[in-house]
Amino acid sequence: MQLSVMEAVTHHRALLLSAAVLGASVTVTWFLLSKRKKKRQLRRVGEVSQLFLYPVKSCKGIPLEEAECREYGLKNGQLRDRHWLVVKEDKVCVTARQEPRMVLITGTCDNDYLTLDAPEMKDLKIPLQLPKTNAVFTCKVFGNEVEGRDCGDEASDWMSRFLKSSQTYRIVYFEGKMKPRNPKQEYPTYSEDDQVAYPDLAPLLLLSEASVKNLNTRLEKKVSVRNFRPNIVISGCDAFAEDTWKEIQIGRQVILKRVMPCPRCILTTVDPDTGIINMKEPLQTLRSYRLCDTADQEVYKSSPLFGQFLKVLKTGTLRVGDPVYHITY
């Protein structure tokens, strides 16, 4: 009988000890989480000066005063950023690297149509709701497969004629239920969850006015932000300050996270006003002072880094004039 009482007392003490340990653990966890939350700080680093949406990959950007910031990038009305793509007959993407005159094509939206306008061409109207009888192609963007629904023969003929191509080009559209690309297959800095439609690597590209101004001090012929095709342009910060922002908040809603710097190529040498490519500047000058650190040469090779690729952590609305905050913990 005495032994049973002792066992009961021991068991009771063990339960009390376990409860105490559990309580302490919960308290410590709450304390750490609340402390981390309290440490989150916003430091204003600039403001949004320009927004650009590029309906067709490599075609002209549309300047906006306001845009929705979604998982796959900017959206304005029925237009989505880089949701249309030009492909060759083998379904490999075509960009202004191969066809510089693509930067002269403007895409707008009106009455459920994407309207393409180009010099000396009659406007092309592509329905936003394509017939389900139109073929769905598996296209390749920089070696990675992604789907697209064909926009039809009239669109194909229009694009081929404007670019004076000896081969047939087609336009495809990324529909909402299609499987996106995972950029991790191209750069290990991405995660398995990262997804894009037809952009190069990320839903958003950010660049500061000061970085472009710094570059122009080194160039004989000046360039503009349009040479670098950003979605978000920031003013009020130092040159290359964007390189140091791991996480930012824009306005009251949108939170973005830096994934990697943007490796630059010959597309930067295409004049956005004439569609003429010179193959040299500003790329040559960028290589003189914007190459990566030695440790990253295997990743970026000889590509200079200019601007930052971002992914969306919290969606919302972006407006020109919105304050930009660097988030620190």
C-alpha positions in Angstrom: 0.0 0.0 0.0 2.9 2.3 0.9 4.5 1.6 -2.4 1.4 2.6 -4.4 1.2 5.9 -2.6 4.9 6.6 -3.4 4.3 5.7 -7.0 1.3 8.0 -7.1 3.3 10.9 -5.7 6.1 10.3 -8.1 3.8 10.2 -11.0 2.1 13.4 -9.9 5.4 15.1 -9.6 6.4 13.9 -13.1 3.2 15.4 -14.5 3.8 18.7 -12.8 7.4 18.8 -14.1 6.2 18.0 -17.7 3.6 20.7 -17.5 6.1 23.1 -16.2 8.6 22.3 -19.0 5.8 22.6 -21.6 4.7 25.9 -20.2 8.2 27.2 -20.2 8.7 26.1 -23.8 5.5 27.9 -24.9 6.5 31.0 -23.0 10.0 31.0 -24.6 8.5 30.5 -28.0 6.0 33.3 -27.6 8.7 35.5 -26.2 11.0 34.9 -29.2 8.2 35.3 -31.8 7.0 38.5 -30.1 10.5 39.8 -29.9 11.1 39.0 -33.6 7.9 40.8 -34.4 8.9 43.8 -32.4 12.2 43.9 -34.1 10.7 44.2 -37.6 11.5 47.7 -38.8 10.7 49.8 -41.8 13.2 52.3 -43.1 12.1 54.5 -46.0 14.6 54.3 -48.8 12.9 55.9 -51.7 9.7 56.0 -53.7 8.2 54.5 -56.9 8.9 56.9 -59.8 7.8 54.6 -62.7 5.9 51.4 -63.4 6.1 49.4 -66.6 4.1 46.4 -67.8 5.3 44.4 -70.9 2.3 42.4 -72.3 4.3 40.7 -75.0 7.8 39.5 -74.0 10.5 41.8 -75.6 7.9 44.2 -76.9 7.5 47.8 -75.7 6.7 48.5 -72.1 3.5 50.4 -71.1 4.1 53.1 -68.5 1.5 53.0 -65.7 0.5 55.1 -62.8 -1.0 52.2 -61.0 -0.9 48.4 -61.2 -1.9 45.3 -59.3 1.0 43.3 -58.0 0.2 39.6 -58.4 2.1 36.4 -57.9 3.1 36.3 -61.6 3.9 40.0 -61.8 2.0 43.2 -62.7 -1.5 43.3 -63.9 -3.5 46.3 -65.2 -7.1 45.7 -66.3 -6.9 42.6 -68.5 -3.3 43.0 -69.3 -0.7 40.8 -67.6 3.0 41.2 -67.7 4.8 39.0 -70.2 1.8 36.7 -70.7 2.2 36.7 -74.5 5.2 35.2 -76.3 6.6 35.1 -79.8 8.0 31.7 -80.8 9.6 30.1 -83.8 8.2 27.1 -85.7 10.1 24.8 -83.3 8.3 26.6 -80.4 11.5 28.2 -79.0 11.0 31.8 -77.8 12.0 34.8 -79.8 13.2 37.9 -78.1 14.7 41.3 -79.0 18.1 39.6 -78.7 17.4 38.0 -82.1 14.7 40.5 -83.4 15.5 44.0 -82.1 12.6 45.6 -83.8 10.3 43.8 -81.4 10.8 46.7 -79.0 8.8 48.9 -81.4 5.6 46.9 -80.9 3.1 48.3 -78.5 0.5 46.1 -76.8 -2.7 47.6 -75.3 -6.1 46.3 -74.3 -9.5 47.4 -75.4 -12.9 45.6 -75.5 -11.5 42.2 -74.7 -8.8 42.3 -77.3 -5.0 42.7 -77.1 -4.2 45.3 -79.8 -0.7 45.3 -81.2 0.6 48.4 -82.9 3.8 48.8 -84.9 5.3 51.2 -87.4 3.8 50.9 -90.9 1.5 48.1 -89.8 -2.2 47.9 -89.5 -3.3 47.2 -85.9 -3.6 43.6 -85.0 -6.4 42.5 -82.6 -6.1 39.3 -80.7 -9.0 38.1 -78.5 -8.2 37.7 -74.9 -10.4 34.7 -74.8 -8.9 32.5 -77.4 -11.0 29.7 -79.0 -10.4 26.4 -77.2 -9.9 24.9 -80.6 -6.6 26.8 -80.9 -3.6 24.5 -80.3 -1.8 24.5 -77.0 2.0 24.3 -77.6 4.8 23.3 -75.2 7.2 26.2 -75.7 10.8 26.7 -74.6 11.9 29.8 -72.7 15.7 29.6 -72.2 15.5 25.8 -72.3 12.6 25.4 -69.9 9.2 24.2 -71.0 6.1 26.2 -70.5 2.7 26.1 -72.2 1.0 28.6 -74.5 -2.2 28.7 -76.6 -1.7 29.7 -80.2 -3.1 33.1 -81.1 -3.9 32.1 -84.7 -2.7 32.4 -88.2 -3.5 36.1 -88.6 -1.3 37.0 -85.6 1.4 34.7 -86.9 1.4 36.4 -90.3 1.3 39.9 -88.8 4.4 39.3 -86.6 6.3 37.5 -89.4 5.7 40.4 -91.8 6.6 43.1 -89.3 9.9 41.4 -88.4 10.6 40.6 -92.1 11.4 37.1 -91.1 12.3 34.4 -93.5 10.7 31.9 -91.1 7.2 31.8 -89.6 6.7 33.3 -86.1 3.7 32.6 -83.9 2.3 34.3 -80.9 1.2 32.3 -77.9 -0.7 33.2 -74.7 -0.2 31.9 -71.2 -3.6 31.1 -69.7 -4.4 31.1 -66.0 -4.6 27.3 -65.6 -1.4 26.5 -67.5 1.6 25.1 -65.7 4.2 27.9 -65.2 8.0 27.6 -65.3 10.3 27.0 -62.3 13.3 29.3 -62.7 15.3 27.1 -60.2 16.2 25.0 -63.3 18.1 28.0 -64.6 19.5 29.5 -61.3 19.9 27.7 -58.0 19.1 30.9 -56.1 15.4 30.1 -56.6 13.3 27.7 -54.7 11.0 24.8 -55.8 8.0 27.1 -55.2 9.0 30.0 -57.4 6.9 30.3 -60.6 6.9 32.5 -63.7 5.1 32.6 -67.0 7.3 34.1 -69.8 9.5 36.6 -67.9 13.2 35.8 -67.9 13.5 34.7 -64.3 11.2 36.4 -61.9 7.8 38.2 -61.7 9.4 41.6 -61.1 12.5 43.5 -62.0 13.5 46.6 -59.9 16.0 49.3 -60.8 16.8 52.7 -59.3 17.1 55.9 -61.2 20.4 56.6 -59.4 22.0 53.4 -60.8 21.1 54.5 -64.4 22.4 58.0 -63.7 25.7 56.5 -62.4 26.0 54.4 -65.5 25.4 57.5 -67.7 28.3 59.3 -66.2 30.5 56.7 -67.9 28.8 56.6 -71.3 29.3 58.9 -74.3 25.7 58.1 -75.5 23.3 58.2 -72.6 20.7 55.5 -72.0 17.4 55.4 -70.1 15.7 53.0 -67.8 13.9 51.6 -70.8 17.1 50.0 -72.0 16.9 47.7 -69.0 13.1 46.9 -69.1 12.3 47.2 -65.3 8.8 46.8 -63.9 9.5 49.1 -60.9 11.8 52.1 -60.9 12.8 53.7 -57.7 13.9 57.3 -57.0 15.3 59.0 -53.9 18.1 56.5 -53.1 21.8 56.1 -53.8 23.1 54.3 -56.8 23.0 50.5 -56.4 21.2 50.8 -53.0 18.8 48.2 -54.4 21.6 45.7 -54.2 21.3 45.8 -50.4 17.5 45.4 -50.0 16.7 41.9 -49.1 13.1 42.6 -48.4 11.0 45.7 -49.2 7.5 47.0 -48.6 5.9 49.4 -51.1 3.1 51.5 -49.9 0.9 49.8 -47.3 0.4 46.4 -48.9 3.0 45.0 -51.2 6.0 43.1 -49.8 8.7 41.9 -52.1 11.8 39.7 -51.6 15.0 39.9 -53.6 16.0 36.7 -55.3 19.1 37.6 -57.3 20.7 40.4 -59.3 19.8 40.6 -63.0 22.6 39.3 -65.3 22.7 41.7 -68.3 23.0 40.7 -72.0 23.0 42.3 -75.5 19.3 43.2 -75.1 20.5 46.2 -73.2 22.2 47.5 -76.4 18.9 47.7 -78.3 17.8 51.3 -78.7 14.1 51.3 -77.4 13.3 54.2 -79.7 14.7 52.9 -83.0 14.9 49.1 -82.5 18.5 49.1 -83.6 21.0 46.9 -81.8 24.7 48.0 -81.5 26.0 44.9 -79.6 28.3 47.1 -77.5 27.0 49.8 -75.2 26.0 50.0 -72.4 26.9 46.4 -71.9 30.6 46.9 -72.5 30.8 49.7 -69.9 28.7 47.7 -67.4 31.3 44.9 -67.7 34.0 47.3 -66.6 32.6 47.8 -63.1 29.5 45.7 -62.5 30.8 42.1 -62.8 30.0 39.7 -59.9 32.4 38.7 -57.1 34.8 35.9 -57.9 32.8 33.5 -55.8 29.8 33.9 -58.1 31.6 33.7 -61.5 30.5 30.2 -62.1 26.9 31.4 -61.9 27.0 34.7 -63.7 30.1 34.3 -65.8 30.8 37.5 -67.8 27.3 39.0 -67.3 27.4 42.3 -65.5 24.7 42.7 -62.8 22.3 45.6 -62.9 18.9 45.7 -61.1 17.3 43.1 -58.9 14.9 40.3 -59.5 12.1 40.1 -56.9 9.4 37.7 -56.0 6.1 38.6 -54.4 5.5 37.8 -50.7 2.3 39.9 -50.3 0.2 41.1 -53.2 -1.5 44.4 -53.5 -1.6 47.6 -55.5 1.4 49.6 -56.6 1.2 53.3 -57.5 3.7 55.9 -58.7 4.6 57.9 -55.7 4.3 55.1 -53.2 7.0 55.1 -50.5 9.5 52.2 -50.5 10.7 50.8 -47.2 13.6 48.4 -46.5 12.5 45.8 -44.1 14.9 44.7 -41.4 14.6 42.4 -38.4 
